[in-house]
Amino acid sequence: MYSARERVENEEWIERLDGVAEELDLDADARSTAVDLFLSNVPEKERSKRAVLAASLYAGALIESDARSQGAVADAAGVARLTIQQRWKELLREAGLEPPSW
């Protein structure tokens, strides 16, 4: 879980996440879940935040049955598809969810 302080400290990144979610036309539940995943896993290094943002969007959309392809999310977020592929399952585990085996 995350604190209100973390939300305030990462407001710029939440705005970026919302912008990418808008580009992907994700529904409100997918966006909310993505924000929760992102804030629960914010890395300390600034350069890693874009990767976690993209993986959070992919995983959040998947959880809320509003899935987009890894490639589409990667393109919209400005990261490589491999970046999402390497991170999204760990985000689910950190959230206490079991990622699919496919």
Secondary structure in CASP SS format (residue, H / E / C, confidence):
PFRMAT SS
TARGET T0000
AUTHOR 0000-0000-0000
METHOD secondary structure of the structure
MODEL  1
M C 1.00
Y C 1.00
S C 1.00
A H 1.00
R H 1.00
E H 1.00
R H 1.00
V H 1.00
E H 1.00
N C 1.00
E H 1.00
E H 1.00
W H 1.00
I H 1.00
E H 1.00
R H 1.00
L H 1.00
D H 1.00
G H 1.00
V H 1.00
A H 1.00
E H 1.00
E H 1.00
L H 1.00
D C 1.00
L C 1.00
D C 1.00
A H 1.00
D H 1.00
A H 1.00
R H 1.00
S H 1.00
T H 1.00
A H 1.00
V H 1.00
D H 1.00
L H 1.00
F H 1.00
L H 1.00
S H 1.00
N C 1.00
V C 1.00
P C 1.00
E C 1.00
K C 1.00
E H 1.00
R H 1.00
S H 1.00
K H 1.00
R H 1.00
A H 1.00
V H 1.00
L H 1.00
A H 1.00
A H 1.00
S H 1.00
L H 1.00
Y H 1.00
A H 1.00
G H 1.00
A H 1.00
L H 1.00
I H 1.00
E C 1.00
S C 1.00
D C 1.00
A C 1.00
R C 1.00
S C 1.00
Q H 1.00
G H 1.00
A H 1.00
V H 1.00
A H 1.00
D H 1.00
A H 1.00
A H 1.00
G C 1.00
V C 1.00
A C 1.00
R H 1.00
L H 1.00
T H 1.00
I H 1.00
Q H 1.00
Q H 1.00
R H 1.00
W H 1.00
K H 1.00
E H 1.00
L H 1.00
L H 1.00
R H 1.00
E H 1.00
A C 1.00
G C 1.00
L C 1.00
E C 1.00
P C 1.00
P C 1.00
S C 1.00
W C 1.00
END
